[in-house]
Amino acid sequence: MSCPVCGLSHELPSAETPLAELSGLGETGANWLRQAGLYTFADLRAMGSVRSWLLVESLGVRPSQNFLYALEGVLHGSHWLEVKRLRKDELLKQLEASRELDSI
């Protein structure tokens, strides 16, 4: 199956897979996402890593940048350290741009 984020072929979970069952998020991260209204891989995929991270932050939680990389890793079928190495700057720029749009 092609990754909906990058278009490359990765082993991705089914759309209905609960977030708690996805490797890389951990119990705390999955709980934050549930509190933000995201329950399945399809929910996370539809929202994207940056918007999901911002939703969690809007709950009053202070998620780390590593949580952002973990979200992206889940979407790509990659480990968060690999995401950090390859896409760190791009993700942080997207996060900052999203914050600036929200403040307008």
C-alpha positions as CSV (number, residue, x, y, z in Angstrom):
1,M,0.0,0.0,0.0
2,S,1.3,3.5,-0.8
3,C,1.9,5.9,2.1
4,P,-0.8,8.7,2.0
5,V,1.9,11.2,3.1
6,C,4.9,10.5,0.9
7,G,3.5,8.2,-1.8
8,L,6.2,5.5,-1.2
9,S,5.3,1.9,-0.4
10,H,5.4,1.3,3.3
11,E,3.7,-1.3,5.5
12,L,0.9,0.7,7.1
13,P,-1.8,-0.3,9.5
14,S,-5.4,-0.6,8.4
15,A,-7.5,2.6,8.6
16,E,-9.5,1.2,11.6
17,T,-6.5,0.3,13.7
18,P,-6.8,2.0,17.1
19,L,-4.1,4.5,17.9
20,A,-3.2,2.5,21.1
21,E,-2.2,-0.4,18.9
22,L,0.2,1.6,16.8
23,S,3.9,1.1,17.6
24,G,5.8,4.3,18.2
25,L,3.1,6.4,20.0
26,G,3.1,4.8,23.4
27,E,0.3,4.8,25.8
28,T,0.6,8.5,26.8
29,G,0.7,9.7,23.2
30,A,-2.3,7.5,22.3
31,N,-4.2,8.9,25.3
32,W,-3.4,12.5,24.3
33,L,-4.7,11.8,20.8
34,R,-7.9,10.2,22.1
35,Q,-8.5,13.3,24.3
36,A,-8.1,15.4,21.1
37,G,-10.7,13.3,19.4
38,L,-8.5,11.1,17.3
39,Y,-9.0,7.4,17.7
40,T,-7.8,5.4,14.7
41,F,-5.0,5.4,12.1
42,A,-7.5,6.9,9.6
43,D,-8.1,9.8,12.0
44,L,-4.4,10.5,12.4
45,R,-3.8,10.2,8.6
46,A,-6.6,12.7,7.9
47,M,-5.3,15.2,10.4
48,G,-1.6,14.8,9.7
49,S,1.2,14.9,12.1
50,V,1.5,18.7,12.6
51,R,-2.2,19.3,13.1
52,S,-2.5,16.4,15.4
53,W,0.4,17.7,17.5
54,L,-1.3,21.1,17.6
55,L,-4.5,19.5,18.7
56,V,-2.7,17.8,21.6
57,E,-1.0,21.0,22.5
58,S,-4.4,22.8,22.6
59,L,-5.4,20.4,25.4
60,G,-2.8,22.2,27.6
61,V,-0.3,19.4,27.1
62,R,3.3,20.2,26.3
63,P,4.2,17.5,23.8
64,S,7.8,17.2,22.8
65,Q,9.2,17.5,19.3
66,N,9.9,13.8,19.5
67,F,6.1,13.3,19.7
68,L,5.8,15.2,16.5
69,Y,8.4,12.9,14.9
70,A,6.6,9.8,16.4
71,L,3.3,10.9,14.8
72,E,5.1,11.3,11.4
73,G,6.8,8.0,11.8
74,V,3.4,6.3,12.4
75,L,2.1,7.8,9.2
76,H,5.2,6.7,7.2
77,G,5.7,3.3,8.9
78,S,9.1,4.6,10.2
79,H,10.8,4.9,13.5
80,W,10.7,8.4,15.0
81,L,14.5,8.7,15.0
82,E,14.5,8.1,11.2
83,V,11.9,10.7,10.7
84,K,13.9,13.1,12.9
85,R,17.0,12.6,10.8
86,L,15.2,13.0,7.5
87,R,12.4,15.5,8.0
88,K,13.2,17.4,11.2
89,D,13.6,20.8,9.7
90,E,10.6,20.5,7.3
91,L,8.3,19.4,10.2
92,L,9.4,22.2,12.5
93,K,8.9,24.8,9.7
94,Q,5.4,23.4,9.1
95,L,4.7,23.6,12.9
96,E,5.8,27.2,13.1
97,A,3.9,28.2,10.0
98,S,0.7,26.6,11.4
99,R,1.2,28.5,14.7
100,E,1.6,31.8,12.8
101,L,-1.6,31.1,10.8
102,D,-3.5,30.4,14.1
103,S,-2.3,33.7,15.6
104,I,-3.7,35.8,12.7
